Amino acid sequence: MPNPSGGALSGIRVLDATQMLAGPLAASRLGDLGADVIKIEATSGGEFNRSHGFEDAQVSGEMTTFLAVNRNKRSLALNLKHPAAGQIMADLVRQADVFLQNFRTGTAERLGIDYQRLQAINPDLVYCSISGYGPDGPYRDRPGQDLILQGYSGSMFSVGAAGDPPAPGALWSADVMAGYQAVIAILAALNARQRIGQGQLVQVDMLTVVLDAQLQELVTYLNTGRKPRRTAEASAHGSIPAPYGVYQTADGWLTLAMSPLPNLGEMLDDDWLRGLTRYNDGQLRRDEVYRRVRHAFEGRTTAEWIELADKHGVWAGPVYDYEDVVNDPHVQATGLLTTQSQSDGSTVRTVRPPLRLSQTPPTISRGAPALGEHTTEILTELGYSQAKIDSLAAGGAVRLAPSPTPRLALTPAQPGGPR
């Protein structure tokens, strides 16, 4: 059955032919908001993340990386290369509002699911293509993977000290930001459809997204020629004044953001810092400040320093690992972590949807689907008889899920889940 949440996008049907992270995340967010998301997967093993995950970590036989970004979807296992797939896709597209794909250049055309063909079937369709570099240009055929895009974007030289190697970010920033930009574009196109009376092609590429995330740095460079400069000391960003960075404490690490240096002087009882009253002293004397305070926090705990920072108007925070995050009182008090229930009876701990809507809140109405779990259900909704569905399965056009075998829910040994 379609998404029963009654969310903001209730009544919108999304066909998700994506893999990995950016596309599946975008489709999952639409599902969180109430859209009926049908995940179209290969009959031979399903999408990539079903068989490839972080150190092969699994819950009830499914990779955690797949479970993370495929909730609120139904799985249709369809062999797009099978002769019967074209008719099934046409039937799906006629009833769909959105189609997402992130295939390499030319793949959608070879499979017969490019924009021109699907738009001819349903002119109201919003067709979203996510790629590494866009449909044009010399890089259009290059692999669009997150780390590679970080390298192309110039961002790795905004962090660290002079002489350090390039520093990639730990977050999958290019993928995740591309997924969210795709959601923004899809919602805009759905809204425009009400006004112009037809769907349209939406294209999101990761390189543009990562460049857009550096607007302040790039606008500065494009108009003044100034690049983020790595200095002798390890700055958290090449263009932000001291004390912006990470410092060791007696029991961990402390982050300090943009704060008046006299306030920092009060916090550390340091007259030299108290005297740095000009607005740009933190920029002009950045290395001096870093050298002076590099070891100044090692005598107290992180919690003690945060208490002092709050008292003196210095912006500070801890550096958590995942166990710390899970046990943090704010995370616990605000319900940032929740569970999603799987159809086999297991549960998966996850992060709640990040959006809040007062009248149509996002929900997790179903967990990530088993491969082909909803093939029969979806084809039945399209008007296919059970005999026809069985025939398609026997011929290899679709794959039906086996009868579910209930499994025991995983009980984490630690608050943060299995290790």
HELIX and SHEET records of a PDB file:
HELIX    1   1 ALA A   22  ASP A   32  1                                  11    
HELIX    2   2 PHE A   48  ARG A   50  5                                   3    
HELIX    3   3 PHE A   54  ASP A   56  5                                   3    
HELIX    4   4 THR A   64  ALA A   68  1                                   5    
HELIX    5   5 ALA A   85  ARG A   94  1                                  10    
HELIX    6   6 THR A  107  LEU A  111  1                                   5    
HELIX    7   7 TYR A  115  ILE A  121  1                                   7    
HELIX    8   8 ASP A  146  SER A  153  1                                   8    
HELIX    9   9 SER A  155  SER A  158  5                                   4    
HELIX   10  10 SER A  173  ILE A  196  1                                  24    
HELIX   11  11 MET A  206  ASP A  212  1                                   7    
HELIX   12  12 LEU A  215  THR A  224  1                                  10    
HELIX   13  13 LEU A  261  LEU A  268  1                                   8    
HELIX   14  14 ASP A  271  ARG A  274  1                                   4    
HELIX   15  15 ASP A  281  LEU A  284  1                                   4    
HELIX   16  16 ARG A  286  VAL A  293  1                                   8    
HELIX   17  17 THR A  302  HIS A  312  1                                  11    
HELIX   18  18 TYR A  322  ASN A  327  1                                   6    
HELIX   19  19 PRO A  329  ALA A  333  1                                   5    
HELIX   20  20 THR A  375  GLU A  381  1                                   7    
HELIX   21  21 GLN A  386  ALA A  394  1                                   9    
SHEET    1   A 7 LEU A 201  ASP A 205  0                                        
SHEET    2   A 7 VAL A 126  SER A 131  1                                        
SHEET    3   A 7 VAL A  98  GLN A 101  1                                        
SHEET    4   A 7 ARG A  13  ALA A  17  1                                        
SHEET    5   A 7 ASP A  36  GLU A  41  1                                        
SHEET    6   A 7 LYS A  73  LEU A  78  1                                        
SHEET    7   A 7 VAL A 398  ARG A 399 -1                                        
SHEET    1   B 2 GLN A  58  VAL A  59  0                                        
SHEET    2   B 2 GLU A  62  MET A  63 -1                                        
SHEET    1   C 3 GLY A 245  GLN A 248  0                                        
SHEET    2   C 3 TRP A 253  LEU A 256 -1                                        
SHEET    3   C 3 ALA A 316  PRO A 318 -1                                        
SHEET    1   D 2 LEU A 337  SER A 341  0                                        
SHEET    2   D 2 THR A 347  VAL A 351 -1                                        
END                                                                             
